[in-house]
Amino acid sequence: MELNRNMIDFTDMRPFEPEELPAAYDELLADATFCRVATSVFPDIPLEHIAHTMRGCHTCMEFQAAFCKPFLKGLVARCANGLSGDFSAVNPTPERQNFTYISNHRDIVLDSGLLDLLLIEQNLSTVEIAIGDNLLIFPWIKTLVRINRSFIVTRSGGIHDILHASQRLSAYIHHTSAVKQTPIWIAQREGRSKDSSDETQESLLKMFVISGTGTNRERLKDINLTPLAISYEYDPCDYLKAQEFQLKRDVPGWHKTQADDLLSMRTGIFGWKGHIHYQAAPCINAFLDTLPDDMPKPDFFTAVARHIDQAIYRGYRLYPANYIALDMLQGSPQAGTSTGGQARYTPAEREAFETYIEGQIAKVDIERPDIPFLRRKMLEMYANPAIHQLDLSLT
């Protein structure tokens, strides 16, 4: 059933409107945990000054400029070896920026945050961010993310609840693109791809077309889907992901706890990342026009998902670590010759990466760690982007 988005109340899921911000600030500042977090993030700024600055922010974007931008710039300076982005294939302008960026998912918190930083530095609007309610562990987090221009994706409840939530989400995305003319960020799948083998969930594309008018092609064109590749030189959560693979293998019914999620968020934010690059591909609207009008619906969604995947694979920025991991998996002792006959890294870089992997494995905190299994899983995380991109070059 298609919902009329003009008849839907998005109040409890959308970012706050300017007139709602004073109450949201009061709610945050009354929360002792938020105040502790705020003063730890900005240790040189008294809480009273933080509160005064917050109350002087009359829009969500002003809040982002006052707090998120300096935090992210400082974070990149401390925890990365540079951040770059290339949006030339899209060429967003102040008059035309209502793209729905659909990206691979590398970090729970930073994927959208660093995208915002890149857009702010180009004097462009920040994105509205799709965030799952499973990450909103405490009430103050939900309030904070809505101040940070996030909209809530419901992932809990029964089948009826999830269906209704999908209808609302689809309607909100179309409303944001068409009426608000605001850019959006959404991951290509629910949750991160633990082995960095990124694939678009077709169910996500089907959610997009619940709302809108016309054919499925026209409904997708309405939201200007734009693939975005995010490349980390190093993933600070790599050992946690490998640990999770072993726990899922060895412990029947194992599931992550809230403490696990908090550890992943903290490690992802403050861990070392090396260089980070964002590469936007062209909006897929031109590709959609090439698909036959009589294409069966299952084939249509498969073709669109595959196109998005390939655009992301082409956009990966590969680092020596990616090629080294691939050679290590393939048992090649040579400097990258298995990836096309030309050295992609030096022996010193390989030695440094091998030392890095062993150091990350040493951080795994479980009984009876399976070292060969953990090492292979970590190497797969770094090798898969190279595998996908190199496979494209052979087709």
N, C-alpha and C positions, 0 to 999 in steps of 0.2 A: 504494500500500500504506500503510495506516495504522499508525503506530508507537505502541506503548504507552509513554507518557511515563514511566511508573514503572520501565521497564526500560532507560532511556537514561542514559548517563553524560554529564553536562553539565560535567564538571570543567574541561575545557580551554577552555570558551567563556563560562562564567558569571562574575559578580563573585566576588571572593575571600570566603571565609568568615572569621569573626574569627580562628580558629586559624591561618589561612594568612597573615595579615597580617605577623607578624614577619619571616618569610622574604622576603616581597615587599618590605618596607622595606629589608632588608639588601641585596637585589638592586639596588634603586634606588640606594642610597647607595654601592654599590660601582662604580656607573657614572659615569665622569668627565663624560660629556655631560649626564646628568641633574643632576649637582651644579652644573654651570655654569648650566644653565637655572634651577634652583631659586634660586640666589643672584642671578641677574639678575631673576627675578620678585619676589623679596623682598630687595632690595639692602641694606636696613638691618638684616637679621637674619643673624647668623653661621650658617654651615652647621651647626656643632655644635648650635646651638639649634633649627634646623630638624629635624635628626635626632632630637633629644631629644623635640620635640613630636610628630613622626611616631610614634615608638615608644610614646608615651603615648596614641595613638588606637587603641582596641580594636575598633572597628567601622568599616566604610566610611563610615557617616554621620557618625561622630565626625571622621574625616579630612576629610570635606567641610566640616564646620562649622569646623574649625581652619584649613584652607587655602583651599578653593574659595570659601567665602562671602566672606572678606575680600578675596580677589583679585578676584572678580566685582564686589563693591561698589565697590572702588577703580577697576576698569575702567570701570564705568558712569559714575562721577564724572568720569573723565578723557576718555572716548571717546564719550560719549553725552549727550543732553540730557534724560535721564530714562528710566525703565523703568516700565511699568505693565502690569497684568494683570487680566482679568475672568474669573473662574471661576464666576460666579453661576448660569450655565445648567447647571452640573454639580454645584455645591455639594459638593465633596469634604469629608469629615470624617475624623477619625482612625479611625473604625469602618468607613468606606466610601470607599476611595480607589483600588481596583484597576482604574482606568481605563487603557485603552490609548490614549494621546494620539497621534493620527495627524495630522501637521502638514505644511504646506509647509516647504521647506528653504531657509533664507536664508544660514546660515553653517555651515561645516563643524564648528566647535567649539562655538560659542556657543548654537545653537538649544536644545539640551538643557540647557546650563549655566545660561542665564538662566531657563529654566523651573524648574530646581532652586532658584535663588535666590528666585524668587517663591513657590515652595511652602514653602521653609524659613521665609520671613518670615511665612507663615500657620501655622507650627508643624505642617506636614504632611510626610509622607515624601517624600524625593526619588525621582525616577523611576529605573528601570533603563533604560539607554540602549542602543539598537541601533547598533552602529558597524561599518562595513565593514572587513574585514581589509586592504583596499588602502591604508587610511590609517595602518596600524601599521607605519610605515617602519622603525623601530628597535625592538629587543626591549624597551627601557625604556619606550617609549610603550605597548606592549601591557600591560606590568605596571601602568603608571600608570592607564590607562583602566579596568582591572579593579578597581583600588582605588577608582576613582571610579564604581563601580556600573554599569559597561558590560558588555554581553554581545556576543560577537563574531559578526558575520555573514560567512560565507565567500562570497567572490565570485570566487575563482580556482579553477582546475582544470578537468577535463573535464566532460562532460555528466553522467556518473554521479556524480562528486564533488559537483557543484552540486545534483543531485537529492537526494542523501543529506543534504547540508547544509541544504537547504530543509525536509526532514522533521524534522531535529533542531531547527531554528529554530522551526518551527511548534509542535513539542512543548514547547519551552522556554517560548515565550510563553504557551501554555495553562497550563503548570505554574506560571509566575510569577503569572499572574492568579488561578488557582483555588486553588492550594495556598499560595503565599507571600503572596497577597493584596497584591501590590506593584504600584504604578503603573508604566507602561512609556511610553517615548517612542520613536516610530519615524517616519521620514520617509515621506511618501506616495508617494515614488518613489526609485529608486536614483540618488543624486547630486542636486545642485541643479538646478533649472530655470533655465538661464542667462538666459532672457529674462523670467523672473518670470511666465510663463504656466503656472500650477500645475495639474497634472492628476494624479489618482491612477492609479497603474499597477494594472490589473486583475490582473496576475500576482501582485502583493503580496497582494491579497484571496484569491486562489486558494491562496497559501502558507498563509494563516491557517487555512484549512479542511482542510488535510492532516491535522491532529491534531484531537482532540475526538471527541465522539459525537453522533449524531443527524443532522439535516439540515444543509445549509450555513448556513441561517438560524440554527439553534441553535448551531452551532459559532462563528459570528461573535458571537452574543449572549453566549457564554461569556466573551469577552475584553473586552466593554464598549468597543467602538471609539468614540472621542470626537474629533471634528474640532477642530483647533486652528489658528487663523490667526496667523501671525507677521508683523508689519508693521515694516519699517525705514523711517525717513524718508530716510536715505541709505545706499546700499550701498557700503562702502569698496572692494569688489572689482569695482565696475561696469566700470572700465576694463580690468581683467584679463579679465573675461568677454567684453567687446567685442573685445579683442585675440585671444582664443581663437577667436571667430567668424571673424575674418579669416584667422587661421592655418589653420583647418580648411577655409576656402574656397580658399585660395591654395596650400597645401602638401599635396600628395597624401600620405596616410598619416600626417599629423602626429598625434602623441599627446603628452599632457602627461608631463613627467618628474617624478621625486621632488622636484627643486628647484622645479618649478612648483607642486606641491602644498604644499610648505613655505611658499612665498611667499604663496599664497592663504590659508593658515591664519594666517600672521603678519599679513597685511594685514587680514583679516577681524576678527581679535581686536583689533588696536591701532589700526585706522583709525576715522575719525569716522563715527558712525551717526545723529546727530540723535536723535530720539525713537524708542523701541522699544515696541511694544505686543503683548501676547498676549491673544487673545480665544478662549475656549473655547465651543464650541457644545454643544447637548445630546448626550448619548450617543445613538448611532443605533439602539438597540434598539427603541424605539417605532416608528421608520420601518420597520425590518425586519419588524415584525408586520403592516404594511399591504400587504406584497408577496404576491401570490397564491401559494398552495401549489404550483400546477402551473406556475409560471413556468419557462421553459426556462433551463438553467444559464447560457448566455452572456448572456441578457437580465438575469438576476439580478445577475451581477457588474457589468454595465454600469450598471444602475440604482443599485447601491450606490456605485460609484465616482462616478457623477454626483451623487449626494446628498452625498457627502463633499466633492466639489469645490464645490458650491453653498454648503455650510455654511461652508467656508473663505472663499469670495468674500464672503459676507455679513459675515464677521467681520473682513475687512480694515479697518484704520484708514487712511484716505486722508489724505495730507498735500498741501499746495500743490504740491510737486514732482510728484505724480502727475497732477494736473490740468494743470499747466503743460506737462509732457511730452506729454500727450494733445493739447493745443491746438497745440503746436509740430509734432507729427506731422501734424495736420490743417490746418496752415497758418493757424490762427486767431490774429489779433493781439490779440484782446480778452481781458479778464480772466476767463477761465473760462466765458464765456457758452455755449460749445459743449457744456458738460456739464450743461445744464439751465436756462439763462437767468439764473442767479444767480452773481455773482462769487464764485469760490472762492479767489482770491488777489489780491494787489495788484500793480500794475505794478512796484513795487520788488522784490517777491518773485520776479517773473518775471525781472527783470534779474539778480538774485542767482543764480537757478538757471541761467540761460544762462551766466553767468560760471563757475559751478561745473562745468558740463558741459565747457566749453572747457578748464578747468584739468585735469580728469580725462583728457581726450583727450591732453593734452600729456604725460601720464605713460606713454602707450603706447610700448613699447620694441621695435619691430620695423622691419625695412627697409621702406621705401615704405608707410607707413601710409595707408590709404584713409580720409581724414578724413570725407567724407560718409557712408560706410558705417559707420564707427565711431560717428559721432554718431547715426545712425538706430538702431543697435543699442542704444545706451545709452538713448535716448529710449523705445524699446520696453520696456526693463526697468522704467522708471518708469510708463509709460502702461498696461501690461497689467493691473495690479491694478484701476485705475480702469475700464478697458474691461469687465473681467469683472463688477465690482460694478454698474456702470451698466446692463449688459445684463440683469442679474437684475431690476433695477427696472422694466424695460420688458416683462417677461414676466408 
